[in-house]
């Protein structure tokens, strides 16, 4: 049975936050920031005792730790600067820590996997004045230069070098390595449609797969693309986590997109759920990038000022999204009899 998770951008969650998650019916916590774990700033990778204590505390509220994030691979690593290989070594050590702690899904972030300069970010106002993130190709009037094919291939060579070490570590510790698509999915981004598929082609290990973001992929091709990719990746058992969110428009059709509440975007989210069920997905659904409703506060990260990525105590938008997903899951059980 599918479950519900929420993302936190911090490590230390208060009792009130954990209680509210429990009260809303959240099942799991996804830790979205690798640098938030104790030990990363001091030694480059998480402290095992701290991770174990965190997991025990989260479980005491009836929740569990679902997905964690490895220390970032920065521009230093991607450019092969001096001593940059230490970053990769720390990510491998982090996998060992999380594996020993019994946490099954990790994500590795790579610098340069998005070209956000290609779009203009704006504040979209939707139903009742709800505020959401918008991105437009047409409103971006500043000149920019995108990577050449040679630069793109050099970036991929560094990606392959990293995965060549990360994947065996994940296999040894029975950890799944999930990749999020490039957000926004602008042309030639490494983890747009073609590059995203390439990950599985180049690393066919069963421990290599996806943090499949429904909203991000819809930004590239709408519902048909999302349903096709869920079928493609899901029946191969390569979807480890789903970011379950809705959008309006797409870059190819409208030259722009806006994030939306689950019932207020272009996609029928129940159809998405049915496709996930059809391919046997039984992981978590995460209500990611939630628009701000009355009473909510903007995300602390300025890059996402018009939506909330991380869990926010008392967020009306998160509460609404969690309840909507729970209702869809209940309807799915009744539908299947």
C-alpha positions as CSV (number, residue, x, y, z in Angstrom):
1,X,0.0,0.0,0.0
2,X,1.3,3.5,-0.9
3,X,2.0,5.8,2.0
4,X,2.4,9.6,2.5
5,X,5.7,11.3,3.3
6,X,6.7,15.0,3.7
7,X,10.0,16.6,3.1
8,X,11.9,18.5,5.8
9,X,14.8,20.8,4.9
10,X,16.2,20.5,8.4
11,X,17.4,17.7,10.7
12,X,16.1,18.7,14.1
13,X,12.3,18.4,14.1
14,X,10.4,19.6,17.1
15,X,7.9,17.5,19.1
16,X,5.1,19.8,17.8
17,X,6.1,19.2,14.2
18,X,6.2,15.5,14.6
19,X,2.9,15.4,16.5
20,X,1.3,17.4,13.7
21,X,2.6,15.1,11.0
22,X,1.2,12.2,12.9
23,X,-2.2,13.9,13.4
24,X,-2.5,14.6,9.7
25,X,-1.8,11.0,8.8
26,X,1.8,11.3,7.5
27,X,3.6,8.0,7.4
28,X,7.2,9.0,6.7
29,X,9.7,11.8,6.7
30,X,12.0,12.6,3.8
31,X,15.2,14.6,4.7
32,X,15.9,16.9,1.8
33,X,19.1,18.7,2.7
34,X,22.3,16.7,3.0
35,X,24.2,19.4,4.9
36,X,21.6,19.3,7.7
37,X,22.8,16.0,9.2
38,X,25.1,16.3,12.2
39,X,28.7,15.5,11.2
40,X,28.5,16.7,7.6
41,X,30.0,20.1,8.3
42,X,32.5,18.7,10.7
43,X,33.7,15.5,8.9
44,X,32.0,15.6,5.5
45,X,29.5,12.8,6.1
46,X,26.7,12.1,8.7
47,X,27.3,10.8,12.2
48,X,25.8,7.3,12.6
49,X,24.8,7.7,16.2
50,X,22.9,11.0,15.4
51,X,21.1,9.3,12.5
52,X,20.1,6.3,14.7
53,X,18.8,8.6,17.4
54,X,16.9,10.6,14.9
55,X,15.3,7.5,13.4
56,X,14.3,6.2,16.9
57,X,12.8,9.5,17.8
58,X,10.8,9.8,14.5
59,X,9.5,6.2,15.1
60,X,8.3,7.1,18.6
61,X,5.7,9.3,16.9
62,X,4.5,6.5,14.7
63,X,6.5,7.7,11.7
64,X,9.6,6.5,9.9
65,X,12.6,7.9,7.9
66,X,12.0,7.2,4.3
67,X,14.5,9.1,2.1
68,X,17.7,11.0,3.0
69,X,20.0,13.2,1.0
70,X,23.8,12.7,0.5
71,X,26.3,15.6,0.8
72,X,26.2,17.6,-2.4
73,X,28.6,17.2,-5.3
74,X,29.5,20.8,-6.0
75,X,31.0,22.7,-8.9
76,X,34.4,21.7,-7.5
77,X,33.7,18.1,-8.2
78,X,32.0,18.6,-11.6
79,X,35.0,20.7,-12.7
80,X,37.6,18.2,-11.3
81,X,39.2,20.9,-9.1
82,X,42.0,20.0,-6.7
83,X,40.9,17.6,-3.9
84,X,37.3,17.5,-5.3
85,X,37.3,13.7,-5.1
86,X,37.0,14.1,-1.3
87,X,33.3,15.1,-1.9
88,X,32.6,11.8,-3.6
89,X,34.4,9.9,-0.9
90,X,32.2,11.6,1.7
91,X,29.0,10.7,-0.3
92,X,30.1,7.0,-0.3
93,X,30.7,7.2,3.4
94,X,27.3,8.7,3.9
95,X,25.7,5.8,2.0
96,X,27.4,3.4,4.4
97,X,26.1,5.4,7.4
98,X,22.5,5.5,6.1
99,X,22.7,1.8,5.1
100,X,23.9,0.8,8.6
101,X,21.0,2.9,10.0
102,X,18.5,0.9,7.9
103,X,17.4,3.9,5.7
104,X,16.7,2.6,2.2
105,X,16.5,5.6,-0.2
106,X,19.2,8.2,-0.8
107,X,19.5,11.0,-3.3
108,X,22.7,12.6,-4.7
109,X,22.5,16.2,-5.8
110,X,24.8,17.3,-8.7
111,X,25.8,21.0,-9.3
112,X,24.8,22.2,-12.8
113,X,21.8,19.9,-13.4
114,X,19.4,22.8,-13.9
115,X,19.5,25.9,-16.1
116,X,17.2,28.2,-14.2
117,X,18.6,31.2,-16.0
118,X,16.5,30.1,-19.1
119,X,13.2,31.0,-17.4
120,X,11.8,34.0,-15.5
121,X,10.4,33.1,-12.1
122,X,7.2,34.9,-11.1
123,X,4.5,34.9,-8.5
124,X,1.3,33.2,-9.8
125,X,-2.0,34.0,-8.2
126,X,-4.6,31.2,-8.3
127,X,-7.9,30.2,-6.8
128,X,-8.9,32.6,-4.0
129,X,-5.5,34.3,-4.2
130,X,-3.4,31.3,-3.4
131,X,0.3,32.0,-4.4
132,X,2.2,29.6,-6.5
133,X,5.5,29.4,-8.4
134,X,5.5,30.2,-12.1
135,X,8.3,29.9,-14.6
136,X,8.2,31.5,-18.1
137,X,10.5,31.2,-21.1
138,X,8.8,34.3,-22.7
139,X,9.3,36.6,-19.8
140,X,13.0,35.9,-19.7
141,X,14.6,38.7,-21.6
142,X,18.1,38.5,-20.2
143,X,20.7,36.9,-22.6
144,X,22.2,33.6,-21.7
145,X,24.5,30.9,-23.1
146,X,23.7,27.2,-22.6
147,X,26.3,24.5,-22.5
148,X,27.8,23.1,-25.7
149,X,27.5,19.4,-26.6
150,X,31.2,19.0,-25.5
151,X,30.5,20.7,-22.2
152,X,27.4,18.6,-21.7
153,X,29.3,15.4,-22.3
154,X,32.0,16.5,-19.9
155,X,29.3,17.0,-17.2
156,X,28.0,13.5,-17.9
157,X,31.5,12.0,-17.6
158,X,31.7,13.4,-14.1
159,X,28.2,12.0,-13.4
160,X,29.3,8.6,-14.5
161,X,32.4,8.8,-12.4
162,X,30.4,9.6,-9.4
163,X,27.8,6.8,-10.0
164,X,30.6,4.3,-10.6
165,X,31.5,4.7,-6.9
166,X,28.0,5.4,-5.5
167,X,26.2,2.4,-7.1
168,X,28.4,-0.4,-5.7
169,X,28.2,1.2,-2.3
170,X,24.4,1.2,-2.5
171,X,24.4,-2.4,-3.7
172,X,26.6,-3.4,-0.7
173,X,24.3,-1.8,1.8
174,X,21.0,-2.5,0.1
175,X,20.2,1.2,-0.4
176,X,18.3,2.6,-3.4
177,X,19.9,5.5,-5.2
178,X,17.1,7.7,-6.5
179,X,17.5,10.7,-8.9
180,X,15.2,13.6,-9.1
181,X,14.6,15.1,-12.6
182,X,16.0,18.5,-13.5
183,X,13.7,21.2,-12.2
184,X,12.9,23.1,-14.3
185,X,13.1,20.7,-17.3
186,X,14.6,23.2,-19.7
187,X,16.1,22.0,-23.0
188,X,19.3,20.0,-22.7
189,X,19.2,19.8,-18.9
190,X,21.0,16.7,-17.8
191,X,18.0,15.1,-16.2
192,X,15.3,16.2,-18.6
193,X,13.5,13.5,-20.5
194,X,16.4,12.0,-22.5
195,X,19.0,12.3,-19.7
196,X,16.7,11.0,-17.1
197,X,16.2,7.8,-19.0
198,X,19.9,7.6,-19.6
199,X,20.6,7.0,-15.9
200,X,18.9,3.7,-16.0
201,X,20.5,2.7,-19.3
202,X,24.0,3.4,-18.1
203,X,23.6,1.9,-14.6
204,X,21.2,-1.1,-14.9
205,X,21.5,-2.0,-11.2
206,X,18.2,-2.7,-9.4
207,X,19.4,-0.2,-6.8
208,X,19.4,2.7,-9.4
209,X,16.1,4.4,-10.0
210,X,14.1,7.6,-9.6
211,X,12.6,10.0,-7.2
212,X,9.9,10.6,-9.8
213,X,8.5,14.1,-9.6
214,X,5.1,14.1,-11.3
215,X,5.0,17.9,-11.4
216,X,8.5,18.4,-12.9
217,X,7.9,15.8,-15.6
218,X,4.4,17.4,-16.4
219,X,6.2,20.7,-17.0
220,X,8.0,19.0,-19.9
221,X,5.0,17.1,-21.4
222,X,1.8,17.1,-19.4
223,X,-0.2,14.1,-18.4
224,X,0.6,11.8,-21.4
225,X,4.3,12.0,-20.7
226,X,3.8,11.4,-16.9
227,X,1.6,8.3,-17.5
228,X,4.0,6.9,-20.1
229,X,7.1,7.4,-17.9
230,X,5.4,5.9,-14.8
231,X,4.6,2.9,-17.0
232,X,8.1,2.7,-18.3
233,X,10.0,3.1,-15.1
234,X,7.4,1.6,-12.7
235,X,7.1,-1.8,-14.4
236,X,10.9,-2.1,-14.1
237,X,10.6,-1.3,-10.3
238,X,12.7,1.8,-10.6
239,X,10.4,4.3,-9.0
240,X,11.6,4.6,-5.4
241,X,9.6,7.8,-4.3
242,X,7.0,9.9,-6.0
243,X,6.7,13.7,-5.6
244,X,3.0,14.0,-6.1
245,X,2.1,17.5,-7.3
246,X,0.1,19.2,-10.0
247,X,0.9,22.0,-12.4
248,X,-0.8,24.2,-15.1
249,X,0.7,24.5,-18.5
250,X,4.0,23.1,-19.7
251,X,7.2,24.6,-21.3
252,X,6.5,23.1,-24.8
253,X,2.8,24.0,-25.0
254,X,2.6,27.4,-23.1
255,X,6.2,28.4,-22.8
256,X,5.5,28.5,-19.1
257,X,4.1,26.5,-16.2
258,X,2.6,27.3,-12.8
259,X,2.6,25.0,-9.8
260,X,-0.9,24.3,-8.5
261,X,-2.9,22.6,-5.7
262,X,-3.6,18.9,-6.3
263,X,-7.2,19.5,-7.5
264,X,-6.5,22.7,-9.4
265,X,-3.9,21.8,-12.0
266,X,-4.1,20.3,-15.5
267,X,-3.7,16.7,-14.4
268,X,-6.3,14.3,-13.0
269,X,-4.3,13.1,-10.0
270,X,-6.5,10.0,-9.5
271,X,-5.4,8.8,-13.0
272,X,-1.8,9.2,-11.9
273,X,-2.5,7.2,-8.8
274,X,-4.2,4.4,-10.9
275,X,-1.1,4.2,-13.1
276,X,1.2,3.9,-10.1
277,X,-1.0,1.2,-8.7
278,X,-1.1,-0.6,-12.0
279,X,2.7,-0.9,-12.1
280,X,2.8,-2.1,-8.5
281,X,4.3,1.0,-6.9
282,X,4.0,0.8,-3.1
283,X,6.3,3.6,-1.9
284,X,5.6,7.1,-0.6
285,X,3.6,9.9,-2.2
286,X,5.1,13.3,-1.2
287,X,3.1,16.5,-1.7
288,X,6.0,18.5,-2.9
289,X,6.1,22.3,-3.9
290,X,2.8,23.2,-2.2
291,X,1.3,26.6,-3.1
292,X,0.9,29.1,-0.3
293,X,-2.6,29.4,1.1
294,X,-3.9,32.1,3.5
295,X,-1.9,31.9,6.7
296,X,1.1,30.1,5.2
297,X,4.6,31.6,5.2
298,X,6.9,31.6,2.1
299,X,9.7,29.1,1.9
300,X,12.9,30.3,3.6
301,X,14.9,29.5,0.4
302,X,14.6,32.5,-1.9
303,X,14.8,30.2,-4.9
304,X,11.4,28.8,-4.0
305,X,9.8,32.0,-2.5
306,X,6.5,31.3,-4.2
307,X,5.9,27.7,-3.0
308,X,6.8,25.6,0.0
309,X,9.1,22.6,-0.6
310,X,9.9,21.8,3.0
311,X,7.4,20.8,5.6
312,X,6.1,23.8,7.5
313,X,4.4,23.6,10.9
314,X,0.8,24.8,10.6
315,X,0.9,25.0,6.8
316,X,-2.6,25.1,5.5
317,X,-1.4,24.1,2.0
318,X,0.4,21.0,3.3
319,X,-2.5,20.0,5.5
320,X,-4.8,20.3,2.4
321,X,-2.5,18.3,0.2
322,X,-2.0,15.5,2.7
323,X,-5.7,15.2,3.3
324,X,-6.3,15.1,-0.5
325,X,-3.8,12.3,-1.0
326,X,-5.2,10.3,1.9
327,X,-8.7,10.6,0.4
328,X,-7.4,9.4,-3.0
329,X,-5.8,6.4,-1.4
330,X,-9.0,5.6,0.4
331,X,-10.9,5.9,-2.8
332,X,-8.4,3.6,-4.6
333,X,-9.0,0.9,-2.0
334,X,-12.8,1.2,-2.4
335,X,-12.4,1.2,-6.2
336,X,-10.4,-2.0,-6.2
337,X,-12.9,-3.7,-3.8
